[in-house]
Amino acid sequence: MMKKNTWKNWFVNSLLFLLLLIGLALIFNNQIKNFLIKKNSETYTISEVSKKEITTNLEQEASFDFEAVVPVSVEDVLKAQFENKVLPVIGGVAVPSVRINLPIFKGLGNTELLYGAGTFHPNQLMGEGNYALASHRIEQSDILFSHLDQVKLGDTVYLTDLTNIYTYQVTVSERIDPSRVEVVEDVPGKKLVTLLSCGEASAVTRWLVQGELTAVTTITEADEQALTAFNLDQRTF
């Protein structure tokens, strides 16, 4: 009888512990999700990448189907965490006024957009045409493009491929309808950067930030402000 009661108590206690873990996961699932996104995004920031890796990653195949992008879920974040896939970083984007410093991945794959910004077109070139990027907005967080709607006209957007730093001045920051797909296309005579994210959690609208190129500086001649935006150190070049 004693052995039976011991087994029963162990089973009940184990079940209660499991229920406690499930309850905690449900309560803190957003915090867990955001922590993993932030942690993994930081491992891919441009300060952790070499020019050789960027050159190699530019040759990789990628998906550019924006319609296939799905909202962020804790299940997707955990799945990506366990898959431990190596993602193709091809540059970095920084908006110092809203503390954005993200890796740029080739394409618009769902896993890539969990940790940084993705490119809309296969042959985008920084400093040329319209360099269009998308990332997620996550409510009540400071990760990815969550603060894109706080970008103001005149703010600075930086891009880098570790060869140059490209400086853009923001000329548009507004909510738009998702049907306005022309915003990611080239505009004759202009060199632009375009940043897109959901306008709200329900993704009814999009938030658009667009800027015009004002300067191109080699990474070895970049000023401290630009390097700091990417957490880069001039002594490493």
DRENPA-3360 file (N, C-alpha, C; in nm, 2 decimals, always signed):
BEGIN
1 = MMKKNTWK = +0.08/-0.12/+0.00/+0.00/+0.00/+0.00/+0.09/+0.13/+0.00 ~ +0.20/+0.12/+0.08/+0.29/+0.24/+0.09/+0.35/+0.27/-0.05 ~ +0.39/+0.16/-0.12/+0.45/+0.18/-0.25/+0.35/+0.24/-0.35 ~ +0.23/+0.19/-0.34/+0.12/+0.24/-0.43/+0.09/+0.39/-0.40 ~ +0.09/+0.43/-0.28/+0.06/+0.57/-0.24/+0.18/+0.66/-0.29 ~ +0.30/+0.61/-0.27/+0.42/+0.68/-0.32/+0.41/+0.71/-0.47 ~ +0.38/+0.60/-0.54/+0.37/+0.62/-0.69/+0.26/+0.72/-0.73 ~ +0.14/+0.71/-0.65/+0.03/+0.80/-0.68/+0.07/+0.94/-0.65;
9 = NWFVNSLL = +0.14/+0.97/-0.54/+0.19/+1.10/-0.51/+0.28/+1.16/-0.61 ~ +0.38/+1.07/-0.65/+0.47/+1.11/-0.76/+0.40/+1.15/-0.88 ~ +0.30/+1.07/-0.92/+0.23/+1.10/-1.05/+0.15/+1.24/-1.03 ~ +0.08/+1.25/-0.92/+0.01/+1.38/-0.90/+0.10/+1.50/-0.90 ~ +0.21/+1.49/-0.83/+0.31/+1.60/-0.82/+0.37/+1.63/-0.96 ~ +0.40/+1.53/-1.03/+0.45/+1.55/-1.17/+0.35/+1.62/-1.26 ~ +0.22/+1.58/-1.25/+0.11/+1.64/-1.33/+0.10/+1.78/-1.29 ~ +0.10/+1.81/-1.16/+0.08/+1.95/-1.11/+0.20/+2.04/-1.16;
17 = FLLLLIGL = +0.32/+1.98/-1.16/+0.44/+2.05/-1.21/+0.43/+2.08/-1.36 ~ +0.38/+1.98/-1.43/+0.36/+2.00/-1.58/+0.26/+2.11/-1.60 ~ +0.15/+2.10/-1.53/+0.04/+2.21/-1.55/+0.10/+2.34/-1.51 ~ +0.18/+2.35/-1.41/+0.24/+2.48/-1.37/+0.33/+2.53/-1.48 ~ +0.41/+2.44/-1.54/+0.50/+2.49/-1.65/+0.41/+2.54/-1.77 ~ +0.31/+2.46/-1.80/+0.22/+2.50/-1.91/+0.15/+2.64/-1.88 ~ +0.11/+2.66/-1.76/+0.05/+2.78/-1.72/+0.15/+2.90/-1.73 ~ +0.27/+2.88/-1.69/+0.37/+2.98/-1.69/+0.40/+3.02/-1.84;
25 = ALIFNNQI = +0.41/+2.91/-1.92/+0.43/+2.93/-2.07/+0.32/+3.02/-2.13 ~ +0.20/+2.99/-2.09/+0.09/+3.06/-2.15/+0.09/+3.21/-2.10 ~ +0.12/+3.23/-1.98/+0.13/+3.36/-1.92/+0.24/+3.44/-1.98 ~ +0.35/+3.38/-2.00/+0.47/+3.45/-2.04/+0.51/+3.42/-2.19 ~ +0.42/+3.37/-2.27/+0.46/+3.33/-2.40/+0.51/+3.45/-2.49 ~ +0.45/+3.57/-2.47/+0.50/+3.69/-2.55/+0.64/+3.72/-2.50 ~ +0.66/+3.72/-2.37/+0.80/+3.75/-2.32/+0.90/+3.65/-2.37 ~ +0.86/+3.53/-2.38/+0.95/+3.42/-2.43/+0.98/+3.44/-2.57;
33 = KNFLIKKN = +0.87/+3.47/-2.65/+0.89/+3.49/-2.79/+0.98/+3.61/-2.82 ~ +0.95/+3.72/-2.75/+1.03/+3.84/-2.78/+1.17/+3.83/-2.74 ~ +1.20/+3.75/-2.63/+1.33/+3.73/-2.58/+1.41/+3.65/-2.69 ~ +1.35/+3.55/-2.74/+1.42/+3.46/-2.84/+1.45/+3.54/-2.97 ~ +1.35/+3.62/-3.01/+1.37/+3.70/-3.13/+1.48/+3.80/-3.11 ~ +1.48/+3.87/-3.00/+1.59/+3.97/-2.98/+1.73/+3.90/-2.97 ~ +1.73/+3.79/-2.90/+1.86/+3.72/-2.88/+1.91/+3.67/-3.01 ~ +1.83/+3.61/-3.10/+1.88/+3.56/-3.23/+1.91/+3.67/-3.32;
41 = SETYTISE = +1.83/+3.78/-3.32/+1.85/+3.89/-3.41/+1.99/+3.95/-3.38 ~ +2.03/+3.96/-3.25/+2.16/+4.01/-3.22/+2.28/+3.92/-3.27 ~ +2.25/+3.79/-3.28/+2.36/+3.71/-3.33/+2.39/+3.73/-3.48 ~ +2.29/+3.79/-3.55/+2.30/+3.81/-3.69/+2.34/+3.96/-3.73 ~ +2.34/+4.05/-3.63/+2.37/+4.19/-3.66/+2.50/+4.20/-3.74 ~ +2.51/+4.31/-3.81/+2.62/+4.33/-3.91/+2.76/+4.33/-3.84 ~ +2.76/+4.36/-3.71/+2.89/+4.36/-3.64/+2.94/+4.22/-3.61 ~ +2.85/+4.12/-3.64/+2.89/+3.98/-3.62/+2.92/+3.91/-3.75;
49 = VSKKEITT = +2.92/+3.98/-3.86/+2.93/+3.92/-3.99/+3.06/+3.98/-4.06 ~ +3.11/+3.90/-4.16/+3.23/+3.95/-4.24/+3.18/+3.98/-4.38 ~ +3.27/+4.06/-4.45/+3.24/+4.09/-4.59/+3.24/+3.96/-4.67 ~ +3.32/+3.87/-4.64/+3.33/+3.74/-4.71/+3.19/+3.67/-4.70 ~ +3.14/+3.67/-4.58/+3.01/+3.60/-4.56/+2.90/+3.67/-4.64 ~ +2.90/+3.80/-4.65/+2.80/+3.87/-4.72/+2.81/+3.84/-4.87 ~ +2.93/+3.83/-4.93/+2.95/+3.80/-5.07/+2.89/+3.66/-5.10 ~ +2.92/+3.57/-5.01/+2.87/+3.43/-5.03/+2.72/+3.43/-5.02;
57 = NLEQEASF = +2.66/+3.50/-4.92/+2.52/+3.50/-4.90/+2.44/+3.56/-5.02 ~ +2.50/+3.66/-5.08/+2.43/+3.72/-5.20/+2.41/+3.62/-5.31 ~ +2.48/+3.51/-5.31/+2.46/+3.41/-5.42/+2.36/+3.31/-5.39 ~ +2.30/+3.31/-5.26/+2.21/+3.21/-5.22/+2.07/+3.23/-5.28 ~ +2.00/+3.12/-5.29/+1.86/+3.13/-5.34/+1.77/+3.18/-5.22 ~ +1.66/+3.24/-5.26/+1.57/+3.30/-5.15/+1.43/+3.31/-5.21 ~ +1.34/+3.32/-5.12/+1.20/+3.34/-5.15/+1.17/+3.49/-5.14 ~ +1.09/+3.55/-5.24/+1.06/+3.69/-5.24/+0.90/+3.71/-5.24;
65 = DFEAVVPV = +0.83/+3.61/-5.19/+0.69/+3.61/-5.19/+0.63/+3.68/-5.06 ~ +0.61/+3.81/-5.07/+0.56/+3.88/-4.95/+0.42/+3.83/-4.91 ~ +0.34/+3.78/-5.00/+0.21/+3.73/-4.96/+0.22/+3.61/-4.88 ~ +0.33/+3.54/-4.88/+0.35/+3.41/-4.80/+0.39/+3.44/-4.66 ~ +0.43/+3.57/-4.63/+0.47/+3.60/-4.49/+0.36/+3.59/-4.40 ~ +0.38/+3.52/-4.28/+0.27/+3.50/-4.18/+0.31/+3.58/-4.06 ~ +0.20/+3.61/-3.98/+0.23/+3.68/-3.85/+0.32/+3.60/-3.76 ~ +0.39/+3.67/-3.67/+0.48/+3.60/-3.57/+0.40/+3.53/-3.47;
73 = SVEDVLKA = +0.43/+3.41/-3.44/+0.37/+3.33/-3.34/+0.48/+3.26/-3.25 ~ +0.45/+3.23/-3.13/+0.55/+3.17/-3.04/+0.59/+3.03/-3.10 ~ +0.49/+2.96/-3.16/+0.52/+2.83/-3.22/+0.63/+2.84/-3.33 ~ +0.61/+2.95/-3.42/+0.71/+2.97/-3.52/+0.85/+3.00/-3.47 ~ +0.85/+3.08/-3.36/+0.98/+3.12/-3.30/+1.05/+3.00/-3.24 ~ +0.97/+2.92/-3.17/+1.03/+2.80/-3.11/+1.08/+2.70/-3.22 ~ +1.00/+2.69/-3.32/+1.04/+2.60/-3.43/+1.17/+2.64/-3.50 ~ +1.18/+2.77/-3.52/+1.30/+2.83/-3.58/+1.42/+2.81/-3.49;
81 = QFENKVLP = +1.39/+2.82/-3.36/+1.50/+2.81/-3.26/+1.55/+2.66/-3.26 ~ +1.47/+2.56/-3.27/+1.51/+2.42/-3.27/+1.57/+2.38/-3.40 ~ +1.53/+2.45/-3.51/+1.59/+2.41/-3.64/+1.73/+2.47/-3.66 ~ +1.76/+2.58/-3.59/+1.89/+2.63/-3.58/+1.95/+2.66/-3.72 ~ +1.87/+2.71/-3.81/+1.91/+2.73/-3.95/+2.00/+2.85/-3.96 ~ +2.10/+2.84/-4.04/+2.19/+2.95/-4.07/+2.13/+3.04/-4.18 ~ +2.11/+3.17/-4.14/+2.04/+3.26/-4.23/+2.14/+3.35/-4.31 ~ +2.10/+3.39/-4.44/+2.19/+3.46/-4.53/+2.19/+3.61/-4.50;
89 = VIGGVAVP = +2.28/+3.66/-4.42/+2.29/+3.81/-4.39/+2.36/+3.87/-4.51 ~ +2.30/+3.98/-4.56/+2.37/+4.05/-4.68/+2.39/+4.20/-4.64 ~ +2.36/+4.24/-4.52/+2.39/+4.38/-4.49/+2.32/+4.41/-4.35 ~ +2.31/+4.54/-4.33/+2.25/+4.59/-4.20/+2.17/+4.71/-4.23 ~ +2.07/+4.74/-4.15/+1.99/+4.86/-4.16/+1.98/+4.92/-4.02 ~ +1.99/+5.05/-4.01/+1.99/+5.11/-3.88/+1.91/+5.24/-3.89 ~ +1.82/+5.27/-3.79/+1.75/+5.39/-3.78/+1.77/+5.44/-3.63 ~ +1.88/+5.52/-3.61/+1.91/+5.55/-3.47/+1.80/+5.62/-3.39;
97 = SVRINLPI = +1.72/+5.70/-3.45/+1.62/+5.77/-3.38/+1.52/+5.68/-3.31 ~ +1.50/+5.56/-3.36/+1.41/+5.46/-3.30/+1.48/+5.33/-3.26 ~ +1.61/+5.34/-3.25/+1.69/+5.23/-3.20/+1.68/+5.10/-3.28 ~ +1.66/+5.12/-3.41/+1.66/+5.00/-3.50/+1.80/+4.97/-3.54 ~ +1.85/+4.85/-3.53/+1.98/+4.80/-3.58/+1.96/+4.65/-3.61 ~ +1.93/+4.62/-3.73/+1.89/+4.49/-3.77/+1.98/+4.43/-3.89 ~ +1.99/+4.30/-3.89/+2.05/+4.24/-4.01/+1.96/+4.24/-4.12 ~ +2.01/+4.25/-4.24/+1.93/+4.24/-4.36/+1.96/+4.10/-4.42;
105 = FKGLGNTE = +1.85/+4.03/-4.44/+1.86/+3.89/-4.50/+1.81/+3.90/-4.65 ~ +1.87/+3.81/-4.73/+1.82/+3.80/-4.87/+1.69/+3.74/-4.87 ~ +1.59/+3.80/-4.93/+1.46/+3.75/-4.95/+1.36/+3.78/-4.83 ~ +1.24/+3.72/-4.84/+1.14/+3.75/-4.75/+1.09/+3.62/-4.68 ~ +1.18/+3.53/-4.65/+1.14/+3.40/-4.58/+1.09/+3.43/-4.44 ~ +1.00/+3.35/-4.40/+0.94/+3.37/-4.27/+1.04/+3.36/-4.15 ~ +1.13/+3.27/-4.16/+1.23/+3.26/-4.05/+1.32/+3.38/-4.06 ~ +1.36/+3.43/-4.17/+1.45/+3.55/-4.19/+1.38/+3.67/-4.12;
113 = LLYGAGTF = +1.25/+3.68/-4.15/+1.18/+3.80/-4.10/+1.15/+3.79/-3.95 ~ +1.18/+3.68/-3.89/+1.17/+3.67/-3.74/+1.28/+3.74/-3.67 ~ +1.39/+3.76/-3.74/+1.52/+3.80/-3.68/+1.57/+3.93/-3.74 ~ +1.51/+3.98/-3.85/+1.57/+4.10/-3.91/+1.48/+4.15/-4.02 ~ +1.54/+4.22/-4.12/+1.46/+4.27/-4.23/+1.50/+4.19/-4.36 ~ +1.40/+4.18/-4.45/+1.42/+4.10/-4.57/+1.40/+4.19/-4.69 ~ +1.47/+4.15/-4.80/+1.46/+4.23/-4.93/+1.35/+4.18/-5.02 ~ +1.29/+4.28/-5.09/+1.18/+4.25/-5.18/+1.21/+4.19/-5.31;
121 = HPNQLMGE = +1.33/+4.23/-5.36/+1.37/+4.19/-5.50/+1.51/+4.12/-5.50 ~ +1.53/+4.03/-5.59/+1.65/+3.95/-5.60/+1.78/+4.03/-5.62 ~ +1.77/+4.14/-5.70/+1.88/+4.21/-5.75/+1.89/+4.35/-5.69 ~ +1.84/+4.37/-5.57/+1.85/+4.50/-5.50/+1.99/+4.54/-5.48 ~ +2.03/+4.67/-5.50/+2.16/+4.72/-5.47/+2.15/+4.84/-5.38 ~ +2.23/+4.84/-5.27/+2.23/+4.96/-5.18/+2.28/+5.08/-5.26 ~ +2.21/+5.19/-5.24/+2.26/+5.31/-5.31/+2.21/+5.33/-5.45 ~ +2.13/+5.23/-5.49/+2.07/+5.23/-5.63/+1.92/+5.20/-5.63;
129 = GNYALASH = +1.85/+5.26/-5.72/+1.71/+5.23/-5.73/+1.63/+5.25/-5.60 ~ +1.54/+5.15/-5.57/+1.46/+5.16/-5.45/+1.50/+5.03/-5.36 ~ +1.58/+5.05/-5.26/+1.62/+4.94/-5.17/+1.51/+4.92/-5.07 ~ +1.42/+4.82/-5.10/+1.30/+4.80/-5.02/+1.32/+4.68/-4.92 ~ +1.28/+4.71/-4.79/+1.29/+4.61/-4.69/+1.16/+4.59/-4.61 ~ +1.14/+4.48/-4.56/+1.02/+4.45/-4.47/+1.06/+4.38/-4.34 ~ +0.99/+4.41/-4.23/+1.01/+4.33/-4.11/+0.88/+4.34/-4.03 ~ +0.88/+4.26/-3.92/+0.75/+4.25/-3.84/+0.74/+4.37/-3.74;
137 = RIEQSDIL = +0.62/+4.40/-3.71/+0.58/+4.48/-3.60/+0.52/+4.39/-3.49 ~ +0.58/+4.40/-3.37/+0.53/+4.32/-3.26/+0.49/+4.42/-3.15 ~ +0.36/+4.41/-3.12/+0.30/+4.51/-3.02/+0.37/+4.50/-2.88 ~ +0.39/+4.61/-2.82/+0.44/+4.62/-2.68/+0.58/+4.56/-2.68 ~ +0.66/+4.59/-2.78/+0.80/+4.55/-2.78/+0.89/+4.65/-2.85 ~ +1.02/+4.64/-2.84/+1.11/+4.73/-2.91/+1.20/+4.66/-3.01 ~ +1.15/+4.54/-3.06/+1.22/+4.46/-3.15/+1.18/+4.48/-3.30 ~ +1.26/+4.44/-3.39/+1.23/+4.44/-3.53/+1.19/+4.58/-3.58;
145 = FSHLDQVK = +1.08/+4.59/-3.65/+1.03/+4.72/-3.70/+0.91/+4.77/-3.61 ~ +0.91/+4.73/-3.49/+0.79/+4.77/-3.40/+0.77/+4.92/-3.38 ~ +0.88/+5.00/-3.39/+0.88/+5.14/-3.37/+0.89/+5.22/-3.50 ~ +0.86/+5.15/-3.61/+0.87/+5.22/-3.74/+0.78/+5.34/-3.75 ~ +0.66/+5.33/-3.69/+0.56/+5.44/-3.69/+0.61/+5.56/-3.61 ~ +0.72/+5.55/-3.54/+0.77/+5.67/-3.47/+0.88/+5.74/-3.54 ~ +0.91/+5.69/-3.66/+1.01/+5.76/-3.74/+0.96/+5.89/-3.79 ~ +1.04/+6.00/-3.79/+0.99/+6.13/-3.83/+1.06/+6.17/-3.96;
153 = LGDTVYLT = +0.99/+6.27/-4.02/+1.06/+6.32/-4.14/+1.19/+6.39/-4.11 ~ +1.29/+6.37/-4.19/+1.42/+6.42/-4.16/+1.51/+6.33/-4.08 ~ +1.46/+6.22/-4.03/+1.54/+6.12/-3.96/+1.63/+6.05/-4.06 ~ +1.74/+5.99/-4.00/+1.84/+5.92/-4.08/+1.82/+5.77/-4.08 ~ +1.83/+5.71/-4.20/+1.83/+5.57/-4.22/+1.97/+5.53/-4.28 ~ +2.04/+5.44/-4.22/+2.16/+5.39/-4.27/+2.15/+5.25/-4.32 ~ +2.22/+5.22/-4.43/+2.24/+5.08/-4.48/+2.39/+5.06/-4.49 ~ +2.43/+4.93/-4.47/+2.57/+4.90/-4.49/+2.58/+4.76/-4.55;
161 = DLTNIYTY = +2.68/+4.74/-4.63/+2.72/+4.61/-4.68/+2.86/+4.58/-4.64 ~ +2.91/+4.65/-4.54/+3.05/+4.64/-4.49/+3.16/+4.69/-4.59 ~ +3.11/+4.74/-4.70/+3.20/+4.81/-4.80/+3.18/+4.96/-4.79 ~ +3.05/+4.99/-4.79/+3.01/+5.13/-4.77/+2.90/+5.15/-4.67 ~ +2.88/+5.27/-4.62/+2.76/+5.31/-4.55/+2.68/+5.40/-4.63 ~ +2.56/+5.37/-4.65/+2.47/+5.45/-4.73/+2.37/+5.53/-4.64 ~ +2.37/+5.66/-4.65/+2.29/+5.75/-4.57/+2.17/+5.80/-4.64 ~ +2.05/+5.78/-4.58/+1.93/+5.83/-4.64/+1.86/+5.92/-4.54;
169 = QVTVSERI = +1.79/+6.02/-4.60/+1.71/+6.11/-4.51/+1.56/+6.08/-4.54 ~ +1.48/+6.06/-4.43/+1.34/+6.02/-4.44/+1.26/+6.13/-4.50 ~ +1.18/+6.10/-4.60/+1.09/+6.20/-4.66/+0.94/+6.16/-4.65 ~ +0.92/+6.03/-4.62/+0.78/+5.98/-4.60/+0.78/+5.89/-4.48 ~ +0.68/+5.91/-4.39/+0.65/+5.82/-4.28/+0.50/+5.83/-4.26 ~ +0.43/+5.72/-4.31/+0.28/+5.73/-4.31/+0.22/+5.59/-4.31 ~ +0.10/+5.58/-4.27/+0.02/+5.46/-4.28/-0.04/+5.45/-4.42 ~ -0.03/+5.33/-4.48/-0.08/+5.31/-4.62/-0.17/+5.19/-4.63;
177 = DPSRVEVV = -0.24/+5.18/-4.74/-0.32/+5.06/-4.76/-0.23/+4.95/-4.82 ~ -0.25/+4.82/-4.78/-0.16/+4.71/-4.84/-0.16/+4.70/-4.99 ~ -0.26/+4.76/-5.05/-0.27/+4.75/-5.20/-0.17/+4.84/-5.27 ~ -0.10/+4.93/-5.20/+0.00/+5.02/-5.26/+0.13/+4.95/-5.28 ~ +0.13/+4.85/-5.36/+0.26/+4.77/-5.39/+0.36/+4.85/-5.47 ~ +0.32/+4.96/-5.53/+0.41/+5.04/-5.61/+0.52/+5.11/-5.52 ~ +0.50/+5.11/-5.39/+0.60/+5.18/-5.30/+0.73/+5.11/-5.30 ~ +0.74/+4.98/-5.34/+0.86/+4.91/-5.33/+0.93/+4.90/-5.47;
185 = EDVPGKKL = +0.87/+4.97/-5.57/+0.93/+4.97/-5.70/+1.02/+5.09/-5.72 ~ +1.11/+5.08/-5.82/+1.20/+5.19/-5.85/+1.12/+5.31/-5.90 ~ +1.18/+5.43/-5.87/+1.12/+5.56/-5.91/+1.23/+5.62/-6.00 ~ +1.20/+5.65/-6.13/+1.30/+5.71/-6.22/+1.37/+5.83/-6.16 ~ +1.50/+5.83/-6.16/+1.57/+5.95/-6.11/+1.59/+5.96/-5.96 ~ +1.55/+5.86/-5.89/+1.56/+5.87/-5.74/+1.63/+5.74/-5.69 ~ +1.71/+5.76/-5.58/+1.77/+5.66/-5.51/+1.71/+5.65/-5.37 ~ +1.64/+5.55/-5.34/+1.55/+5.54/-5.22/+1.58/+5.42/-5.13;
193 = VTLLSCGE = +1.54/+5.44/-5.01/+1.53/+5.32/-4.92/+1.38/+5.32/-4.88 ~ +1.32/+5.20/-4.87/+1.18/+5.18/-4.83/+1.18/+5.08/-4.72 ~ +1.11/+5.12/-4.61/+1.10/+5.02/-4.50/+0.95/+5.00/-4.48 ~ +0.91/+4.88/-4.47/+0.76/+4.85/-4.46/+0.74/+4.75/-4.34 ~ +0.63/+4.77/-4.27/+0.59/+4.68/-4.16/+0.44/+4.69/-4.15 ~ +0.38/+4.61/-4.07/+0.23/+4.62/-4.04/+0.20/+4.74/-3.97 ~ +0.09/+4.80/-4.00/+0.05/+4.92/-3.93/-0.01/+4.90/-3.79 ~ -0.05/+4.77/-3.76/-0.10/+4.73/-3.64/-0.10/+4.58/-3.63;
201 = ASAVTRWL = -0.13/+4.53/-3.51/-0.12/+4.38/-3.49/-0.21/+4.30/-3.59 ~ -0.32/+4.36/-3.62/-0.42/+4.29/-3.71/-0.37/+4.30/-3.86 ~ -0.27/+4.38/-3.89/-0.22/+4.39/-4.02/-0.32/+4.44/-4.13 ~ -0.41/+4.53/-4.08/-0.51/+4.58/-4.17/-0.44/+4.69/-4.27 ~ -0.34/+4.76/-4.21/-0.27/+4.86/-4.29/-0.12/+4.83/-4.29 ~ -0.04/+4.91/-4.36/+0.10/+4.90/-4.35/+0.16/+5.03/-4.31 ~ +0.28/+5.03/-4.24/+0.34/+5.16/-4.22/+0.46/+5.17/-4.31 ~ +0.47/+5.28/-4.38/+0.57/+5.31/-4.48/+0.67/+5.41/-4.43;
209 = VQGELTAV = +0.80/+5.38/-4.44/+0.90/+5.49/-4.42/+0.99/+5.48/-4.55 ~ +1.01/+5.60/-4.60/+1.09/+5.61/-4.72/+1.18/+5.72/-4.71 ~ +1.31/+5.70/-4.76/+1.41/+5.81/-4.76/+1.49/+5.82/-4.89 ~ +1.55/+5.93/-4.91/+1.63/+5.96/-5.03/+1.78/+5.96/-4.99 ~ +1.86/+5.90/-5.08/+2.00/+5.89/-5.06/+2.07/+6.03/-5.05 ~ +2.15/+6.05/-4.95/+2.22/+6.18/-4.93/+2.37/+6.16/-4.93 ~ +2.42/+6.04/-4.90/+2.56/+6.02/-4.90/+2.60/+5.87/-4.91 ~ +2.72/+5.85/-4.97/+2.78/+5.71/-4.97/+2.92/+5.73/-4.92;
217 = TTITEADE = +2.95/+5.66/-4.81/+3.09/+5.67/-4.75/+3.15/+5.53/-4.74 ~ +3.27/+5.52/-4.77/+3.34/+5.39/-4.75/+3.34/+5.36/-4.60 ~ +3.34/+5.23/-4.57/+3.33/+5.19/-4.43/+3.45/+5.24/-4.35 ~ +3.57/+5.26/-4.42/+3.69/+5.30/-4.35/+3.69/+5.45/-4.33 ~ +3.60/+5.53/-4.39/+3.60/+5.67/-4.38/+3.47/+5.72/-4.31 ~ +3.38/+5.62/-4.27/+3.26/+5.65/-4.20/+3.28/+5.72/-4.07 ~ +3.19/+5.82/-4.04/+3.20/+5.89/-3.91/+3.15/+5.80/-3.79 ~ +3.18/+5.85/-3.67/+3.15/+5.77/-3.55/+3.00/+5.75/-3.54;
225 = QALTAFNL = +2.92/+5.85/-3.58/+2.77/+5.84/-3.57/+2.72/+5.72/-3.65 ~ +2.77/+5.71/-3.77/+2.72/+5.60/-3.86/+2.77/+5.46/-3.81 ~ +2.89/+5.46/-3.76/+2.95/+5.33/-3.71/+2.87/+5.29/-3.58 ~ +2.85/+5.39/-3.50/+2.78/+5.36/-3.37/+2.64/+5.30/-3.40 ~ +2.57/+5.35/-3.50/+2.44/+5.30/-3.54/+2.44/+5.15/-3.56 ~ +2.55/+5.09/-3.60/+2.56/+4.95/-3.63/+2.65/+4.88/-3.52 ~ +2.69/+4.95/-3.42/+2.78/+4.89/-3.32/+2.91/+4.84/-3.38 ~ +2.96/+4.92/-3.48/+3.08/+4.89/-3.55/+3.20/+4.97/-3.49;
233 = DQRTF = +3.32/+4.92/-3.50/+3.43/+4.99/-3.45/+3.53/+5.01/-3.57 ~ +3.57/+5.14/-3.59/+3.65/+5.17/-3.70/+3.78/+5.09/-3.70 ~ +3.83/+5.05/-3.58/+3.96/+4.98/-3.57/+3.95/+4.84/-3.63 ~ +3.83/+4.79/-3.66/+3.81/+4.66/-3.72/+3.83/+4.65/-3.87 ~ +3.84/+4.77/-3.93/+3.85/+4.78/-4.08/+3.99/+4.82/-4.13;
% end
